[in-house]
């Protein structure tokens, strides 16, 4: 498998999952915001960051651009390590959705597609590890770096959701 194909498959897997989030976040928050069972859920606690479906889509689009930038870098440098770092960070994100659904004993936004997209990511990781020579130290450093960058980016976008909503509705 080429690095370009790895990047393409990674983006497709990411988008399938993110579409579920875009479609489900607002209606799930509205449905459960007064349910005592969900008061500690991240989406309910941070519902101020999810003002509209359009703002959620903008935040996810920005995450998509960050991922596309890293995957483009992987393709340009022919680096499986950079591509795998993106896949692994995305796999952690998906695992979080599954853990969330198990914790609440209910489907939460993103948990439906997280199951099969996590399996697709794990399959990609295993395939690459079995067929390519991977520098584990570089991979570990890149996973750490991309994971921190992705988390900080998401927090930044959430903090600026009000501004995004204001800009969007001008």
DSSP file (Angstrom, degrees, kcal/mol; ACC not computed):
  #  RESIDUE AA STRUCTURE BP1 BP2  ACC     N-H-->O    O-->H-N    N-H-->O    O-->H-N    TCO  KAPPA ALPHA  PHI   PSI    X-CA   Y-CA   Z-CA
    1    1 A X              0   0    0      0, 0.0     2,-0.1     0, 0.0   130,-0.0   0.000 360.0 360.0 360.0 134.9    0.0    0.0    0.0
    2    2 A X     >  -     0   0    0      1,-0.1     4,-2.2    78,-0.0     5,-0.1  -0.405 360.0-115.5 -80.7 162.3    1.3    3.4   -0.9
    3    3 A X  H  > S+     0   0    0      1,-0.2     4,-2.6     2,-0.2     5,-0.2   0.869 117.8  56.7 -63.4 -36.5    1.4    6.3    1.6
    4    4 A X  H  > S+     0   0    0      2,-0.2     4,-2.5     1,-0.2    -1,-0.2   0.912 107.3  46.8 -62.9 -42.5   -1.1    8.1   -0.7
    5    5 A X  H  > S+     0   0    0      2,-0.2     4,-2.7     1,-0.2     5,-0.3   0.904 110.7  53.0 -65.9 -40.5   -3.5    5.2   -0.5
    6    6 A X  H  X S+     0   0    0     -4,-2.2     4,-2.3     1,-0.2    -2,-0.2   0.932 110.9  47.7 -57.1 -46.2   -3.1    5.2    3.3
    7    7 A X  H  X S+     0   0    0     -4,-2.6     4,-2.3     2,-0.2    -2,-0.2   0.912 111.8  49.2 -62.4 -44.0   -3.9    8.9    3.4
    8    8 A X  H  X S+     0   0    0     -4,-2.5     4,-2.3     2,-0.2    -2,-0.2   0.940 112.8  46.2 -61.9 -48.7   -6.9    8.5    1.2
    9    9 A X  H  X S+     0   0    0     -4,-2.7     4,-2.5     1,-0.2    -1,-0.2   0.894 111.7  53.1 -62.2 -39.9   -8.4    5.6    3.2
   10   10 A X  H  X S+     0   0    0     -4,-2.3     4,-2.5    -5,-0.3    -1,-0.2   0.922 109.4  47.6 -61.9 -45.5   -7.7    7.5    6.5
   11   11 A X  H  X S+     0   0    0     -4,-2.3     4,-2.6     2,-0.2    -1,-0.2   0.910 111.9  50.3 -63.4 -42.4   -9.5   10.6    5.3
   12   12 A X  H  X S+     0   0    0     -4,-2.3     4,-2.3     2,-0.2    -2,-0.2   0.929 111.7  47.6 -62.2 -45.5  -12.5    8.5    4.1
   13   13 A X  H  X S+     0   0    0     -4,-2.5     4,-1.8     1,-0.2    -2,-0.2   0.921 112.7  50.0 -61.1 -44.6  -12.7    6.7    7.5
   14   14 A X  H  X S+     0   0    0     -4,-2.5     4,-2.6     1,-0.2    -2,-0.2   0.929 111.5  47.5 -58.9 -48.1  -12.5   10.1    9.3
   15   15 A X  H  X S+     0   0    0     -4,-2.6     4,-2.4     2,-0.2    -1,-0.2   0.881 106.5  56.4 -67.2 -39.5  -15.2   11.7    7.3
   16   16 A X  H  X S+     0   0    0     -4,-2.3     4,-1.1     1,-0.2    -1,-0.2   0.946 113.9  41.1 -55.6 -48.1  -17.6    8.7    7.6
   17   17 A X  H  X S+     0   0    0     -4,-1.8     4,-1.5     1,-0.2     3,-0.4   0.921 113.2  52.5 -66.5 -44.7  -17.4    9.1   11.4
   18   18 A X  H  X S+     0   0    0     -4,-2.6     4,-2.8     1,-0.2    -1,-0.2   0.821 100.4  62.0 -66.3 -31.0  -17.5   12.9   11.4
   19   19 A X  H  X S+     0   0    0     -4,-2.4     4,-2.6     1,-0.2    -1,-0.2   0.917 102.7  51.7 -58.8 -41.6  -20.7   13.0    9.4
   20   20 A X  H  X S+     0   0    0     -4,-1.1     4,-2.5    -3,-0.4     5,-0.2   0.919 110.3  48.7 -60.7 -42.2  -22.4   11.1   12.2
   21   21 A X  H  X S+     0   0    0     -4,-1.5     4,-2.5     2,-0.2     5,-0.2   0.938 111.7  48.5 -63.1 -46.5  -21.1   13.7   14.7
   22   22 A X  H  < S+     0   0    0     -4,-2.8     4,-0.4     1,-0.2    -2,-0.2   0.926 117.3  42.2 -58.5 -45.4  -22.3   16.6   12.5
   23   23 A X  H  < S+     0   0    0     -4,-2.6     4,-0.4    -5,-0.2    -1,-0.2   0.865 124.4  33.2 -70.7 -37.5  -25.7   15.1   12.0
   24   24 A X  H  X S+     0   0    0     -4,-2.5     4,-2.5    -5,-0.2     5,-0.3   0.727  93.3  82.3 -99.1 -24.0  -26.3   13.9   15.6
   25   25 A X  H  X S+     0   0    0     -4,-2.5     4,-2.7    -5,-0.2     5,-0.2   0.925  96.3  40.2 -52.4 -59.1  -24.6   16.3   18.0
   26   26 A X  H  > S+     0   0    0     -4,-0.4     4,-2.6     1,-0.2    -1,-0.2   0.913 118.0  45.2 -62.5 -46.5  -27.3   19.0   18.2
   27   27 A X  H  > S+     0   0    0     -4,-0.4     4,-2.1     1,-0.2    -1,-0.2   0.873 114.2  50.5 -67.5 -34.0  -30.3   16.8   18.3
   28   28 A X  H  X S+     0   0    0     -4,-2.5     4,-2.0     2,-0.2    -2,-0.2   0.924 111.5  48.0 -67.4 -43.3  -28.6   14.5   20.9
   29   29 A X  H  X S+     0   0    0     -4,-2.7     4,-1.7    -5,-0.3    -2,-0.2   0.938 113.0  48.3 -61.0 -46.9  -27.8   17.4   23.1
   30   30 A X  H  < S+     0   0    0     -4,-2.6     4,-0.3     1,-0.2    -1,-0.2   0.891 113.3  48.1 -60.4 -40.3  -31.3   18.8   22.8
   31   31 A X  H  < S+     0   0    0     -4,-2.1    -1,-0.2    -5,-0.2    -2,-0.2   0.848 124.8  27.8 -69.4 -34.5  -32.8   15.4   23.7
   32   32 A X  H >< S+     0   0    0     -4,-2.0     3,-1.3     1,-0.1     6,-0.3   0.389  84.9 103.1-113.0   2.7  -30.6   14.7   26.7
   33   33 A X  T 3< S+     0   0    0     -4,-1.7    -1,-0.1     1,-0.3    -3,-0.1   0.761  93.0  37.4 -64.3 -23.8  -29.6   18.1   28.1
   34   34 A X  T 3  S+     0   0    0     -4,-0.3     2,-0.5    -3,-0.2    -1,-0.3   0.382  89.7 110.1-105.2   2.8  -32.1   17.8   31.0
   35   35 A X    X   -     0   0    0     -3,-1.3     3,-1.6     1,-0.2     4,-0.3  -0.693  62.7-146.9 -82.1 120.7  -31.6   14.1   31.6
   36   36 A X  G >  S+     0   0    0     -2,-0.5     3,-1.1     1,-0.3     4,-0.3   0.808  95.1  66.0 -57.8 -30.9  -29.8   13.6   35.0
   37   37 A X  G 3  S+     0   0    0      1,-0.2     3,-0.3     2,-0.1    -1,-0.3   0.806 108.2  38.4 -59.9 -30.5  -28.0   10.5   33.5
   38   38 A X  G X  S+     0   0    0     -3,-1.6     3,-1.7    -6,-0.3     6,-0.3   0.299  79.0 107.7-107.3   8.4  -26.1   12.7   31.1
   39   39 A X  T <  S+     0   0    0     -3,-1.1    -1,-0.2    -4,-0.3    -2,-0.1   0.774  85.5  45.6 -63.1 -25.3  -25.3   15.8   33.1
   40   40 A X  T 3  S+     0   0    0     -4,-0.3    -1,-0.3    -3,-0.3     2,-0.1   0.462  85.8 118.7 -93.7  -1.8  -21.6   14.8   33.3
   41   41 A X  S X> S-     0   0    0     -3,-1.7     4,-2.9     1,-0.1     3,-0.5  -0.418  72.0-126.2 -67.0 138.7  -21.4   14.0   29.6
   42   42 A X  H 3> S+     0   0    0      1,-0.2     4,-2.3     2,-0.2    -1,-0.1   0.861 108.4  52.8 -54.3 -42.0  -18.9   16.1   27.8
   43   43 A X  H 34 S+     0   0    0      2,-0.2    -1,-0.2     1,-0.2     7,-0.2   0.858 113.3  43.6 -66.0 -34.2  -21.4   17.2   25.2
   44   44 A X  H X4 S+     0   0    0     -3,-0.5     3,-1.2    -6,-0.3    -2,-0.2   0.922 115.3  47.7 -75.8 -44.8  -23.9   18.3   27.8
   45   45 A X  H 3< S+     0   0    0     -4,-2.9     3,-0.2     1,-0.3    -2,-0.2   0.844 123.1  34.9 -63.1 -33.0  -21.2   20.1   29.9
   46   46 A X  T >< S+     0   0    0     -4,-2.3     3,-2.4    -5,-0.3     4,-0.3  -0.036  74.6 127.6-111.6  29.7  -19.8   21.8   26.9
   47   47 A X  G X   +     0   0    0     -3,-1.2     3,-1.5     1,-0.3    -1,-0.2   0.745  62.9  73.4 -62.0 -20.6  -23.0   22.4   24.9
   48   48 A X  G 3  S+     0   0    0      1,-0.3     3,-0.3    -3,-0.2    -1,-0.3   0.739  92.3  56.9 -60.8 -22.7  -22.1   26.1   24.7
   49   49 A X  G <  S+     0   0    0     -3,-2.4     2,-0.4     1,-0.2    -1,-0.3   0.565 100.6  58.8 -85.5  -8.6  -19.4   25.0   22.1
   50   50 A X    <   +     0   0    0     -3,-1.5    -1,-0.2    -4,-0.3     3,-0.1  -0.561  61.3 151.7-120.0  66.0  -22.1   23.3   19.9
   51   51 A X        -     0   0    0     -2,-0.4     2,-0.3    -3,-0.3    -1,-0.2   0.806  68.1  -2.7 -71.1 -32.6  -24.3   26.2   19.1
   52   52 A X     >  -     0   0    0     -3,-0.2     4,-2.2     1,-0.1     5,-0.2  -0.982  68.1-109.6-154.3 161.3  -25.5   25.0   15.7
   53   53 A X  H  > S+     0   0    0     -2,-0.3     4,-2.4     1,-0.2     5,-0.1   0.876 119.7  55.0 -60.5 -37.1  -25.0   22.1   13.3
   54   54 A X  H  > S+     0   0    0      2,-0.2     4,-2.1     1,-0.2    -1,-0.2   0.906 107.1  48.5 -65.2 -41.7  -23.3   24.6   11.0
   55   55 A X  H  > S+     0   0    0      2,-0.2     4,-2.4     1,-0.2    -1,-0.2   0.900 110.7  51.5 -65.7 -39.6  -20.8   25.6   13.7
   56   56 A X  H  X S+     0   0    0     -4,-2.2     4,-2.6     1,-0.2    -2,-0.2   0.925 109.3  50.8 -59.8 -44.0  -20.1   22.0   14.5
   57   57 A X  H  X S+     0   0    0     -4,-2.4     4,-2.6     1,-0.2    -2,-0.2   0.885 109.3  50.5 -62.7 -38.8  -19.5   21.4   10.8
   58   58 A X  H  X S+     0   0    0     -4,-2.1     4,-2.1     2,-0.2    -1,-0.2   0.921 110.7  48.8 -65.0 -43.4  -17.0   24.3   10.7
   59   59 A X  H  X S+     0   0    0     -4,-2.4     4,-1.7     1,-0.2    -2,-0.2   0.921 114.7  45.2 -61.4 -44.2  -15.1   22.9   13.7
   60   60 A X  H  X S+     0   0    0     -4,-2.6     4,-2.6     2,-0.2    -2,-0.2   0.877 109.3  55.8 -68.7 -37.3  -15.0   19.5   12.1
   61   61 A X  H  X S+     0   0    0     -4,-2.6     4,-2.4     1,-0.2    -1,-0.2   0.899 106.5  50.9 -59.7 -40.0  -14.0   21.0    8.7
   62   62 A X  H  X S+     0   0    0     -4,-2.1     4,-2.0     2,-0.2    -1,-0.2   0.892 109.5  49.8 -65.7 -38.8  -11.0   22.7   10.5
   63   63 A X  H  X S+     0   0    0     -4,-1.7     4,-2.5     2,-0.2    -2,-0.2   0.903 109.3  53.3 -62.4 -40.8  -10.1   19.3   12.0
   64   64 A X  H  X S+     0   0    0     -4,-2.6     4,-3.0     1,-0.2    -2,-0.2   0.914 107.1  51.0 -59.4 -44.7  -10.3   17.8    8.5
   65   65 A X  H  X S+     0   0    0     -4,-2.4     4,-2.3     2,-0.2    -1,-0.2   0.901 109.8  49.8 -61.8 -41.1   -7.9   20.5    7.2
   66   66 A X  H  X S+     0   0    0     -4,-2.0     4,-2.1     2,-0.2    -1,-0.2   0.929 113.4  45.8 -62.7 -45.1   -5.4   19.7    9.9
   67   67 A X  H  X S+     0   0    0     -4,-2.5     4,-2.7     1,-0.2     5,-0.2   0.917 112.0  51.3 -63.7 -43.3   -5.6   16.0    9.2
   68   68 A X  H  X S+     0   0    0     -4,-3.0     4,-2.4     1,-0.2    -1,-0.2   0.876 108.0  53.6 -62.0 -38.2   -5.3   16.6    5.4
   69   69 A X  H  X S+     0   0    0     -4,-2.3     4,-2.2     2,-0.2    -1,-0.2   0.939 111.8  43.9 -61.9 -47.6   -2.2   18.8    6.0
   70   70 A X  H  X S+     0   0    0     -4,-2.1     4,-2.2     1,-0.2    -2,-0.2   0.903 114.5  48.9 -65.4 -41.2   -0.5   16.0    8.0
   71   71 A X  H  X S+     0   0    0     -4,-2.7     4,-2.1     2,-0.2    -1,-0.2   0.857 109.8  52.4 -68.8 -33.4   -1.5   13.3    5.5
   72   72 A X  H  X S+     0   0    0     -4,-2.4     4,-3.0    -5,-0.2    -1,-0.2   0.909 108.9  50.5 -64.3 -41.9   -0.3   15.5    2.6
   73   73 A X  H  X S+     0   0    0     -4,-2.2     4,-2.6     1,-0.2    -2,-0.2   0.900 108.6  52.5 -61.4 -40.4    3.0   15.9    4.5
   74   74 A X  H  X>S+     0   0    0     -4,-2.2     5,-2.6     2,-0.2     4,-0.5   0.909 112.2  45.5 -60.8 -42.3    3.1   12.1    4.8
   75   75 A X  H ><5S+     0   0    0     -4,-2.1     3,-0.7     3,-0.2    -2,-0.2   0.937 113.4  48.5 -67.6 -47.0    2.6   11.7    1.1
   76   76 A X  H 3<5S+     0   0    0     -4,-3.0    -2,-0.2     1,-0.2    -1,-0.2   0.902 120.8  36.8 -60.2 -42.1    5.2   14.3    0.1
   77   77 A X  H 3<5S-     0   0    0     -4,-2.6    -1,-0.2    -5,-0.2    -2,-0.2   0.451 105.1-128.4 -89.1  -1.2    7.8   12.8    2.5
   78   78 A X  T <<5 +     0   0    0     -3,-0.7     2,-0.7    -4,-0.5    -3,-0.2   0.925  52.9 160.5  51.6  48.9    6.6    9.2    1.7
   79   79 A X     >< -     0   0    0     -5,-2.6     4,-1.8    -6,-0.2    -1,-0.2  -0.877  34.3-176.8-111.6 107.5    6.4    8.7    5.5
   80   80 A X  H  > S+     0   0    0     -2,-0.7     4,-3.3     1,-0.2     5,-0.2   0.828  87.4  63.2 -65.1 -30.7    4.3    5.8    6.8
   81   81 A X  H  > S+     0   0    0      2,-0.2     4,-2.1     1,-0.2    -1,-0.2   0.919 104.2  44.8 -62.3 -44.2    5.1    7.1   10.3
   82   82 A X  H  > S+     0   0    0      2,-0.2     4,-1.6     1,-0.2    -1,-0.2   0.937 116.1  47.3 -65.3 -45.4    3.3   10.4    9.7
   83   83 A X  H  X S+     0   0    0     -4,-1.8     4,-1.9     1,-0.2    -2,-0.2   0.919 113.2  48.0 -60.9 -45.0    0.4    8.7    8.1
   84   84 A X  H  X S+     0   0    0     -4,-3.3     4,-3.1     1,-0.2     5,-0.2   0.857 104.8  60.1 -65.7 -34.6    0.2    6.1   10.9
   85   85 A X  H  X S+     0   0    0     -4,-2.1     4,-2.4    -5,-0.2    -1,-0.2   0.919 107.0  46.5 -58.4 -43.3    0.4    8.8   13.5
   86   86 A X  H  X S+     0   0    0     -4,-1.6     4,-2.3     2,-0.2    -1,-0.2   0.921 113.3  49.1 -64.4 -43.9   -2.8   10.3   12.1
   87   87 A X  H  X S+     0   0    0     -4,-1.9     4,-2.3     2,-0.2    -2,-0.2   0.918 112.4  47.8 -61.6 -44.2   -4.5    6.9   12.0
   88   88 A X  H  X S+     0   0    0     -4,-3.1     4,-2.2     2,-0.2    -2,-0.2   0.914 111.5  48.8 -66.7 -43.7   -3.5    6.1   15.6
   89   89 A X  H  X S+     0   0    0     -4,-2.4     4,-2.0    -5,-0.2    -1,-0.2   0.917 112.6  49.2 -62.4 -41.9   -4.7    9.4   17.0
   90   90 A X  H  X S+     0   0    0     -4,-2.3     4,-2.5     1,-0.2    -2,-0.2   0.886 107.8  54.9 -63.6 -37.8   -8.0    9.0   15.1
   91   91 A X  H  X S+     0   0    0     -4,-2.3     4,-2.7     2,-0.2    -2,-0.2   0.893 106.5  50.7 -62.8 -39.9   -8.2    5.4   16.6
   92   92 A X  H  X S+     0   0    0     -4,-2.2     4,-2.0     2,-0.2    -1,-0.2   0.915 109.7  51.2 -62.1 -42.0   -7.9    6.8   20.1
   93   93 A X  H  X S+     0   0    0     -4,-2.0     4,-1.4     2,-0.2    -2,-0.2   0.928 112.1  46.0 -59.0 -46.4  -10.6    9.3   19.3
   94   94 A X  H  X S+     0   0    0     -4,-2.5     4,-1.9     1,-0.2    -2,-0.2   0.895 108.9  54.6 -65.8 -40.7  -12.9    6.5   18.1
   95   95 A X  H  X S+     0   0    0     -4,-2.7     4,-2.8     1,-0.2    -1,-0.2   0.876 103.6  57.8 -59.7 -36.8  -12.1    4.3   21.1
   96   96 A X  H  X S+     0   0    0     -4,-2.0     4,-2.4     1,-0.2    -1,-0.2   0.893 104.6  50.5 -59.9 -40.5  -13.2    7.3   23.3
   97   97 A X  H  X S+     0   0    0     -4,-1.4     4,-2.3     2,-0.2    -1,-0.2   0.901 111.6  47.7 -63.8 -40.6  -16.6    7.2   21.6
   98   98 A X  H  X S+     0   0    0     -4,-1.9     4,-2.3     2,-0.2    -2,-0.2   0.922 112.2  48.5 -67.8 -43.7  -16.9    3.5   22.2
   99   99 A X  H  X S+     0   0    0     -4,-2.8     4,-2.9     1,-0.2    -2,-0.2   0.898 110.5  53.3 -61.0 -40.7  -15.9    3.8   25.9
  100  100 A X  H  X S+     0   0    0     -4,-2.4     4,-2.4    -5,-0.2    -2,-0.2   0.925 109.3  47.4 -59.0 -47.4  -18.4    6.7   26.2
  101  101 A X  H  X>S+     0   0    0     -4,-2.3     5,-1.6     1,-0.2     4,-0.8   0.888 113.4  48.1 -64.2 -39.4  -21.2    4.5   24.8
  102  102 A X  H  <5S+     0   0    0     -4,-2.3     3,-0.5     2,-0.2    -2,-0.2   0.927 111.0  51.2 -66.1 -44.1  -20.3    1.7   27.2
  103  103 A X  H  <5S+     0   0    0     -4,-2.9    -2,-0.2     1,-0.2    -1,-0.2   0.913 118.7  36.0 -59.3 -45.1  -20.1    4.0   30.1
  104  104 A X  H  <5S-     0   0    0     -4,-2.4    -1,-0.2     2,-0.3    -2,-0.2   0.492 101.6-132.7 -88.4  -3.5  -23.5    5.5   29.5
  105  105 A X  T  <5S+     0   0    0     -4,-0.8     2,-0.3    -3,-0.5    -3,-0.2   0.876  77.0  86.5  52.6  40.1  -25.0    2.1   28.3
  106  106 A X  S   <S-     0   0    0     -5,-1.6     2,-0.3    -6,-0.2    -2,-0.3  -0.983  89.3 -90.8-161.0 154.7  -26.4    4.0   25.3
  107  107 A X        -     0   0    0     -2,-0.3     2,-0.3    -3,-0.1    -9,-0.1  -0.569  44.4-170.8 -71.6 132.6  -25.5    5.1   21.8
  108  108 A X    >>  -     0   0    0     -2,-0.3     3,-2.6   -11,-0.2     4,-0.5  -0.785  42.0 -66.6-118.1 164.3  -24.0    8.6   21.9
  109  109 A X  T 34 S+     0   0    0     -2,-0.3   -88,-0.1     1,-0.3    -1,-0.1  -0.297 124.8  13.0 -56.0 124.5  -23.1   10.8   18.9
  110  110 A X  T 3> S+     0   0    0    -90,-0.1     4,-1.4    -2,-0.1    -1,-0.3   0.194  98.8 101.9  96.9 -15.4  -20.3    9.2   17.0
  111  111 A X  H <> S+     0   0    0     -3,-2.6     4,-1.0     2,-0.2    -2,-0.1   0.817  74.4  57.7 -74.8 -28.9  -20.5    5.8   18.7
  112  112 A X  H  X S+     0   0    0     -4,-0.5     4,-0.7     1,-0.2     3,-0.5   0.970 116.3  32.5 -65.8 -52.2  -22.4    4.0   15.9
  113  113 A X  H  > S+     0   0    0      1,-0.2     4,-2.5     2,-0.2     5,-0.3   0.739 107.0  73.3 -76.6 -21.0  -19.7    4.7   13.2
  114  114 A X  H  X S+     0   0    0     -4,-1.4     4,-2.1     1,-0.2     5,-0.2   0.855  90.9  59.3 -60.6 -33.8  -16.9    4.5   15.8
  115  115 A X  H  X S+     0   0    0     -4,-1.0     4,-1.5    -3,-0.5    -1,-0.2   0.966 115.0  30.1 -62.3 -54.9  -17.3    0.8   16.0
  116  116 A X  H  X S+     0   0    0     -4,-0.7     4,-1.8     2,-0.2    -1,-0.2   0.813 119.6  53.3 -80.8 -26.7  -16.6   -0.1   12.4
  117  117 A X  H  X S+     0   0    0     -4,-2.5     4,-2.3     2,-0.2    -1,-0.2   0.844 107.6  52.5 -74.8 -29.9  -14.3    2.9   11.7
  118  118 A X  H  X S+     0   0    0     -4,-2.1     4,-2.8    -5,-0.3     5,-0.2   0.922 109.1  49.9 -65.8 -42.5  -12.1    1.8   14.6
  119  119 A X  H  X S+     0   0    0     -4,-1.5     4,-2.3    -5,-0.2    -2,-0.2   0.892 110.4  50.5 -61.5 -38.9  -12.0   -1.7   13.2
  120  120 A X  H  X S+     0   0    0     -4,-1.8     4,-2.2     2,-0.2    -1,-0.2   0.915 111.4  48.1 -64.5 -42.8  -11.0   -0.2    9.8
  121  121 A X  H  X S+     0   0    0     -4,-2.3     4,-2.6     2,-0.2    -2,-0.2   0.921 111.5  49.3 -63.5 -44.0   -8.2    1.9   11.5
  122  122 A X  H  X S+     0   0    0     -4,-2.8     4,-2.6     1,-0.2     5,-0.2   0.903 110.1  51.8 -62.5 -40.6   -6.9   -1.1   13.4
  123  123 A X  H  X S+     0   0    0     -4,-2.3     4,-2.7    -5,-0.2    -1,-0.2   0.911 109.9  49.4 -61.0 -42.5   -6.9   -3.1   10.2
  124  124 A X  H  X S+     0   0    0     -4,-2.2     4,-2.7     2,-0.2     5,-0.2   0.930 111.1  49.2 -61.1 -46.2   -4.9   -0.3    8.5
  125  125 A X  H  X S+     0   0    0     -4,-2.6     4,-2.6     1,-0.2    -2,-0.2   0.935 113.5  45.6 -60.2 -48.1   -2.4   -0.2   11.4
  126  126 A X  H  X S+     0   0    0     -4,-2.6     4,-2.3     2,-0.2    -1,-0.2   0.920 112.5  51.6 -62.5 -44.2   -1.9   -4.0   11.3
  127  127 A X  H  X S+     0   0    0     -4,-2.7     4,-1.4    -5,-0.2    -2,-0.2   0.934 112.5  44.8 -59.3 -47.6   -1.6   -4.0    7.5
  128  128 A X  H  X S+     0   0    0     -4,-2.7     4,-2.3     1,-0.2     3,-0.3   0.924 112.9  50.6 -64.5 -44.2    1.1   -1.3    7.5
  129  129 A X  H  < S+     0   0    0     -4,-2.6    -1,-0.2     1,-0.2    -2,-0.2   0.861 112.9  47.1 -62.2 -34.5    3.0   -2.9   10.4
  130  130 A X  H  < S+     0   0    0     -4,-2.3    -1,-0.2    -5,-0.2    -2,-0.2   0.744 123.5  31.6 -77.3 -23.3    3.0   -6.3    8.6
  131  131 A X  H  < S+     0   0    0     -4,-1.4     2,-0.3    -3,-0.3    -2,-0.2   0.539 114.2  51.1-115.9  -9.1    4.1   -4.9    5.2
  132  132 A X  S  < S-     0   0    0     -4,-2.3     2,-0.6    -5,-0.2    -1,-0.1  -0.939  77.7-114.8-131.6 152.6    6.3   -1.9    5.9
  133  133 A X        -     0   0    0     -2,-0.3     2,-0.4    -3,-0.0   -53,-0.2  -0.783  39.0-165.1 -85.5 120.2    9.3   -1.2    8.0
  134  134 A X        -     0   0    0     -2,-0.6     2,-1.0    -5,-0.2     3,-0.1  -0.910  21.9-134.6-114.1 131.9    8.2    1.4   10.6
  135  135 A X     >  -     0   0    0     -2,-0.4     4,-2.5     1,-0.2     5,-0.2  -0.752  20.7-163.9 -81.5 105.5   10.5    3.5   12.8
  136  136 A X  H  > S+     0   0    0     -2,-1.0     4,-2.8     1,-0.2     5,-0.2   0.844  84.0  53.1 -65.8 -35.9    8.8    3.0   16.2
  137  137 A X  H  > S+     0   0    0      2,-0.2     4,-2.3     1,-0.2    -1,-0.2   0.940 112.1  45.2 -65.0 -45.9   10.6    5.9   17.9
  138  138 A X  H  > S+     0   0    0      1,-0.2     4,-2.8     2,-0.2    -2,-0.2   0.921 113.5  51.1 -61.0 -43.6    9.5    8.3   15.2
  139  139 A X  H  X S+     0   0    0     -4,-2.5     4,-2.8     2,-0.2     5,-0.2   0.934 109.8  49.0 -60.3 -47.3    6.0    6.9   15.2
  140  140 A X  H  X S+     0   0    0     -4,-2.8     4,-2.3     1,-0.2    -1,-0.2   0.925 113.3  46.8 -58.5 -46.8    5.7    7.4   19.0
  141  141 A X  H  X S+     0   0    0     -4,-2.3     4,-2.8     1,-0.2    -1,-0.2   0.913 113.8  48.2 -62.4 -43.8    7.0   11.0   18.8
  142  142 A X  H  X S+     0   0    0     -4,-2.8     4,-3.2     2,-0.2     5,-0.3   0.887 110.4  50.8 -66.7 -39.3    4.6   11.8   15.9
  143  143 A X  H  X S+     0   0    0     -4,-2.8     4,-2.5    -5,-0.2     5,-0.2   0.930 113.2  46.5 -62.1 -44.9    1.6   10.2   17.6
  144  144 A X  H  X S+     0   0    0     -4,-2.3     4,-2.4    -5,-0.2    -2,-0.2   0.948 116.3  44.5 -61.3 -48.9    2.4   12.3   20.7
  145  145 A X  H  X S+     0   0    0     -4,-2.8     4,-2.6     2,-0.2    -2,-0.2   0.943 117.6  42.7 -62.7 -50.6    2.9   15.5   18.7
  146  146 A X  H  X S+     0   0    0     -4,-3.2     4,-2.9     1,-0.2     5,-0.2   0.881 113.5  53.4 -66.2 -37.3   -0.2   15.0   16.5
  147  147 A X  H  X S+     0   0    0     -4,-2.5     4,-2.3    -5,-0.3    -1,-0.2   0.929 112.1  43.8 -62.3 -46.0   -2.3   13.9   19.4
  148  148 A X  H  X S+     0   0    0     -4,-2.4     4,-2.9    -5,-0.2     5,-0.3   0.935 115.3  49.3 -64.0 -46.1   -1.4   17.0   21.4
  149  149 A X  H  X S+     0   0    0     -4,-2.6     4,-2.5    -5,-0.2    -2,-0.2   0.915 112.2  47.7 -60.1 -44.6   -1.9   19.3   18.4
  150  150 A X  H  X S+     0   0    0     -4,-2.9     4,-2.3     2,-0.2    -1,-0.2   0.904 114.1  47.0 -64.6 -41.6   -5.3   17.8   17.6
  151  151 A X  H  X S+     0   0    0     -4,-2.3     4,-2.5     2,-0.2    -2,-0.2   0.931 114.2  46.1 -66.8 -45.8   -6.5   18.1   21.2
  152  152 A X  H  X S+     0   0    0     -4,-2.9     4,-2.6     1,-0.2    -2,-0.2   0.907 112.5  51.9 -63.4 -41.0   -5.3   21.7   21.5
  153  153 A X  H  X S+     0   0    0     -4,-2.5     4,-2.6    -5,-0.3    -2,-0.2   0.925 110.0  48.2 -60.7 -45.8   -6.8   22.5   18.2
  154  154 A X  H  X S+     0   0    0     -4,-2.3     4,-2.7     2,-0.2    -2,-0.2   0.925 112.3  48.7 -62.8 -44.6  -10.2   21.1   19.2
  155  155 A X  H  X S+     0   0    0     -4,-2.5     4,-2.6     2,-0.2    -1,-0.2   0.904 111.5  50.6 -61.2 -41.0  -10.1   22.9   22.5
  156  156 A X  H  X S+     0   0    0     -4,-2.6     4,-1.6     2,-0.2    -2,-0.2   0.929 111.8  46.8 -61.4 -46.2   -9.3   26.1   20.7
  157  157 A X  H  < S+     0   0    0     -4,-2.6    -2,-0.2     1,-0.2    -1,-0.2   0.895 112.5  49.9 -65.4 -39.6  -12.1   25.7   18.2
  158  158 A X  H >< S+     0   0    0     -4,-2.7     3,-1.6     1,-0.2     4,-0.3   0.922 109.4  51.4 -64.1 -43.4  -14.6   24.9   21.0
  159  159 A X  H 3< S+     0   0    0     -4,-2.6     3,-0.4     1,-0.3    -1,-0.2   0.824 114.3  44.8 -61.7 -30.5  -13.5   28.0   23.0
  160  160 A X  T 3X S+     0   0    0     -4,-1.6     4,-2.6     1,-0.2    -1,-0.3   0.207  78.9 108.7 -99.3  14.6  -14.1   30.1   19.9
  161  161 A X  H <> S+     0   0    0     -3,-1.6     4,-2.9     1,-0.2     5,-0.2   0.872  77.2  54.5 -60.1 -37.5  -17.4   28.5   18.9
  162  162 A X  H  > S+     0   0    0     -3,-0.4     4,-2.5    -4,-0.3    -1,-0.2   0.920 110.3  45.6 -62.2 -43.5  -19.2   31.6   19.9
  163  163 A X  H  > S+     0   0    0      2,-0.2     4,-3.0     1,-0.2     5,-0.2   0.903 112.6  51.2 -65.4 -41.3  -17.1   33.7   17.6
  164  164 A X  H  X S+     0   0    0     -4,-2.6     4,-2.7     2,-0.2    -2,-0.2   0.930 111.5  47.8 -61.1 -45.6  -17.5   31.1   14.8
  165  165 A X  H  X S+     0   0    0     -4,-2.9     4,-1.8     2,-0.2    -2,-0.2   0.916 113.0  48.3 -62.1 -43.5  -21.3   31.2   15.3
  166  166 A X  H  < S+     0   0    0     -4,-2.5     4,-0.5     2,-0.2    -2,-0.2   0.940 113.8  46.4 -61.8 -47.2  -21.3   35.0   15.2
  167  167 A X  H >< S+     0   0    0     -4,-3.0     3,-0.8     1,-0.2    -2,-0.2   0.894 112.3  51.5 -61.1 -41.4  -19.1   35.1   12.1
  168  168 A X  H 3< S+     0   0    0     -4,-2.7    -1,-0.2     1,-0.2    -2,-0.2   0.827 111.9  45.3 -66.9 -32.8  -21.3   32.5   10.4
  169  169 A X  T 3<        0   0    0     -4,-1.8    -1,-0.2     1,-0.2    -2,-0.2   0.366 360.0 360.0 -97.6   6.2  -24.5   34.3   11.1
  170  170 A X    <         0   0    0     -3,-0.8    -1,-0.2    -4,-0.5    -2,-0.1   0.518 360.0 360.0 -59.8 360.0  -23.4   37.8   10.0
